[in-house]
Amino acid sequence: MKVFADQLPAALAKKMPKAVIVAGDEPLQHRDACDAVRAAARQAGIEEREVLDVEPNFAWGRLLETASNLSLFANSKLLELRLGTQKLGQEGSKALAQYAEMMDGSDDLLLVSMGKVDAKQQKSAWFKALDKQGIFVPVWPVDASRLGYWLRDRASLHGLQIDLEAARLLGERTEGNLLAADQELQKLALIYPANTRLNVEHIAQGVEDSTRFDVFNLADACLKGEPSRASRIVNGLKSEGVEAPIVLWALTRELRTLLSLHQHLDQGQSFEHACKTQKPMIFDKRRPAYQKAISRLSMKRLHKLLLMAQRLDLAVKGASAVPLWPGLHDLAMTMAGAKGILAETPWTYRISANN
């Protein structure tokens, strides 16, 4: 059964499962979800806890041995299997499937902590067997459009209230780094009395900029038509030392995907079918962003943007005098819908706002 991280404590309170799979790469919500499982286990009277850290050459037989060993001190235990970035492989998949067969006769609780679980893994025997008797908690980064609301709710956990505008400013200063955002809220809770209502001035004076971006944040901003956010991300990537070719690759990939979508639509295919033909396939969650982008960027405009991307690629290879980071900034801004950016820059292909 799939349960999102914010709904996990309530789900655990209703019924204690045999297994919980917490999967994803966002560290704060991943930590909170695992802590919620541990707290629920203690509440249910499970006092014994055993941890297996999966490292290279891990002996998967240890999982089954640990599960079959009777405790001298308790009737049940919490067994934590921590995979981190390790892949299951055939041996691990087989061991988890075997463990699932043993769950009916056991009062133990298995907590599997791991990275993202893709669609193929969710169809595997081990996943289906554990999911049938347990809970699957996919951990996703908080979308930028929801971040202010998420931080507003998070502040209440630290005994604070926060205006939505202040929450959005905190989100801008910590975007892509929820751990940093939570730490800032903890610091503010030490500074101000309980139930203080934080405003924009509190955040501006007390919170340092600790944003952490990646090229996928940039692609997301460009697709959704958020030029101010795209500008901030490009500048952030540059200051963090991200290589320009990586940024160019991410933008070029999205341009080609948008062109492909246009071509399928021109052939009379539905938008949903066009999304399924892409490699990688565009999943439901991201389709609204692509739909906004193709309605904003015509095929003619996309071709011109690709020409500019090619010119920037020559600059990467030292075969063009185009200023690289200003060019990447202008490319991203134009993709995001800023008007007149490229037309004002003498070295670029001139792209009018009407194309």
Backbone hydrogen bonds, N-H to C=O, Kabsch-Sander energy under -0.5 kcal/mol:
donor,donor_aa,acceptor,acceptor_aa,energy
3,V,136,F,-2.8
5,A,138,P,-0.5
7,Q,4,F,-1.8
8,L,4,F,-0.7
8,L,5,A,-1.0
11,A,7,Q,-1.9
12,L,8,L,-2.7
13,A,9,P,-1.8
14,K,10,A,-1.3
15,K,11,A,-1.7
18,K,133,Q,-2.0
19,A,133,Q,-0.5
20,V,110,L,-2.7
21,I,135,I,-3.0
22,V,20,V,-0.6
22,V,112,V,-3.1
23,A,21,I,-0.6
23,A,137,V,-2.3
24,G,114,M,-1.7
25,D,139,V,-0.6
30,H,26,E,-1.9
31,R,27,P,-2.5
32,D,28,L,-2.6
33,A,29,Q,-2.4
34,C,30,H,-2.0
35,D,31,R,-2.5
36,A,32,D,-2.2
37,V,33,A,-1.7
38,R,34,C,-2.2
39,A,35,D,-2.6
40,A,36,A,-2.2
41,A,37,V,-2.3
42,R,38,R,-2.2
43,Q,39,A,-2.3
44,A,40,A,-1.7
45,G,42,R,-1.7
46,I,41,A,-2.8
47,E,45,G,-1.0
48,E,76,S,-0.6
50,E,78,L,-2.9
52,L,80,E,-3.2
53,D,51,V,-0.5
54,V,52,L,-0.6
54,V,82,R,-3.0
55,E,53,D,-0.7
58,F,55,E,-1.6
60,W,58,F,-1.0
62,R,59,A,-2.0
63,L,60,W,-1.0
64,L,60,W,-0.9
65,E,61,G,-2.3
66,T,62,R,-2.8
67,A,63,L,-2.0
68,S,64,L,-1.8
69,N,65,E,-1.5
78,L,48,E,-2.9
79,L,77,K,-0.6
79,L,109,L,-3.1
80,E,50,E,-3.2
80,E,78,L,-0.6
81,L,79,L,-0.6
81,L,111,L,-3.0
82,R,52,L,-2.7
82,R,80,E,-0.6
83,L,81,L,-0.7
83,L,113,S,-3.2
84,G,113,S,-0.9
86,Q,83,L,-2.5
92,G,88,L,-1.2
93,S,89,G,-2.2
94,K,90,Q,-2.3
95,A,91,E,-2.2
96,L,92,G,-2.3
97,A,93,S,-2.0
98,Q,94,K,-2.2
99,Y,95,A,-2.4
100,A,96,L,-2.3
101,E,97,A,-1.2
102,M,98,Q,-0.9
102,M,99,Y,-1.1
103,M,99,Y,-0.6
103,M,100,A,-0.9
105,G,102,M,-0.7
106,S,103,M,-1.9
109,L,77,K,-2.4
110,L,18,K,-2.2
111,L,79,L,-2.9
111,L,109,L,-0.5
112,V,20,V,-2.9
112,V,110,L,-0.6
113,S,81,L,-2.7
113,S,111,L,-0.6
114,M,22,V,-2.5
114,M,112,V,-0.5
115,G,84,G,-0.9
118,D,116,K,-0.6
122,Q,118,D,-1.9
123,K,119,A,-0.6
123,K,120,K,-1.1
124,S,121,Q,-1.6
128,K,124,S,-2.2
129,A,125,A,-2.3
130,L,126,W,-2.1
131,D,127,F,-3.1
132,K,128,K,-1.7
133,Q,129,A,-0.8
133,Q,130,L,-0.6
134,G,130,L,-0.6
135,I,19,A,-2.0
136,F,1,M,-3.2
137,V,21,I,-3.7
137,V,135,I,-0.5
139,V,23,A,-3.3
140,W,138,P,-0.7
146,R,143,D,-1.6
147,L,143,D,-1.0
148,G,144,A,-0.5
150,W,146,R,-2.5
151,L,147,L,-2.7
152,R,148,G,-1.9
153,D,149,Y,-2.1
154,R,150,W,-2.2
155,A,151,L,-2.3
156,S,152,R,-0.7
156,S,153,D,-0.5
157,L,153,D,-0.6
157,L,154,R,-1.2
158,H,154,R,-0.6
158,H,155,A,-1.3
159,G,156,S,-1.4
160,L,155,A,-2.2
161,Q,196,T,-2.7
163,D,198,L,-2.7
167,A,163,D,-2.6
168,R,164,L,-2.3
169,L,165,E,-2.0
170,L,166,A,-2.5
171,G,167,A,-2.2
172,E,168,R,-2.2
173,R,169,L,-2.0
174,T,170,L,-0.9
175,E,171,G,-0.9
177,N,174,T,-2.0
181,A,177,N,-1.8
182,D,178,L,-2.6
183,Q,179,L,-2.3
184,E,180,A,-2.2
185,L,181,A,-2.0
186,Q,182,D,-2.2
187,K,183,Q,-2.3
188,L,184,E,-2.5
189,A,185,L,-1.9
190,L,186,Q,-1.1
191,I,187,K,-1.4
192,Y,188,L,-2.6
195,N,159,G,-3.9
196,T,193,P,-1.6
198,L,161,Q,-3.3
198,L,196,T,-0.8
203,I,199,N,-1.6
204,A,200,V,-2.9
205,Q,201,E,-2.2
206,G,202,H,-1.9
207,V,203,I,-2.0
208,E,206,G,-0.5
210,S,173,R,-3.8
210,S,208,E,-0.6
212,R,175,E,-2.9
217,N,214,D,-0.8
218,L,214,D,-1.4
219,A,215,V,-2.3
220,D,216,F,-2.0
221,A,217,N,-2.2
222,C,218,L,-2.4
223,L,219,A,-2.3
224,K,220,D,-2.2
225,G,221,A,-0.7
225,G,222,C,-0.6
226,E,221,A,-2.4
230,A,226,E,-2.5
231,S,227,P,-2.6
232,R,228,S,-1.9
233,I,229,R,-2.4
234,V,230,A,-2.5
235,N,231,S,-2.2
236,G,232,R,-2.1
237,L,233,I,-3.1
238,K,234,V,-2.2
239,S,235,N,-2.2
240,E,236,G,-1.8
241,G,238,K,-1.3
242,V,237,L,-2.3
246,I,243,E,-0.9
247,V,243,E,-1.3
248,L,244,A,-2.6
249,W,245,P,-2.4
250,A,246,I,-2.0
251,L,247,V,-2.1
252,T,248,L,-2.8
253,R,249,W,-2.4
254,E,250,A,-1.5
255,L,251,L,-2.1
256,R,252,T,-2.4
257,T,253,R,-2.1
258,L,254,E,-2.5
259,L,255,L,-2.1
260,S,256,R,-2.3
261,L,257,T,-2.3
262,H,258,L,-2.3
263,Q,259,L,-2.3
264,H,260,S,-2.1
265,L,261,L,-2.3
266,D,262,H,-2.5
267,Q,263,Q,-1.0
268,G,265,L,-1.7
269,Q,264,H,-2.0
274,A,270,S,-2.4
275,C,271,F,-2.2
276,K,272,E,-1.6
277,T,273,H,-1.2
278,Q,275,C,-0.9
282,I,275,C,-2.0
283,F,281,M,-0.7
286,R,283,F,-1.3
287,R,283,F,-1.0
287,R,284,D,-0.7
289,A,286,R,-0.5
290,Y,286,R,-1.5
291,Q,287,R,-2.5
292,K,288,P,-2.0
293,A,289,A,-1.9
294,I,290,Y,-2.5
295,S,291,Q,-1.3
296,R,292,K,-0.9
296,R,293,A,-0.5
297,L,293,A,-2.6
298,S,296,R,-0.6
301,R,355,N,-0.7
302,L,298,S,-2.4
303,H,299,M,-2.4
304,K,300,K,-1.7
305,L,301,R,-2.3
306,L,302,L,-2.3
307,L,303,H,-1.9
308,M,304,K,-1.9
309,A,305,L,-2.3
310,Q,306,L,-2.2
311,R,307,L,-1.8
312,L,308,M,-2.2
313,D,309,A,-2.0
314,L,310,Q,-1.7
315,A,311,R,-1.6
316,V,312,L,-2.1
317,K,313,D,-1.5
318,G,315,A,-1.2
319,A,314,L,-3.1
320,S,314,L,-0.6
327,G,323,P,-1.8
328,L,324,L,-2.4
329,H,325,W,-2.5
330,D,326,P,-2.4
331,L,327,G,-2.5
332,A,328,L,-2.5
333,M,329,H,-2.4
334,T,330,D,-2.3
335,M,331,L,-2.3
336,A,332,A,-1.9
337,G,334,T,-1.2
338,A,333,M,-2.7
344,E,340,G,-1.0
344,E,341,I,-0.7
345,T,342,L,-1.4
348,T,345,T,-1.5
352,S,350,R,-0.5
355,N,352,S,-1.3
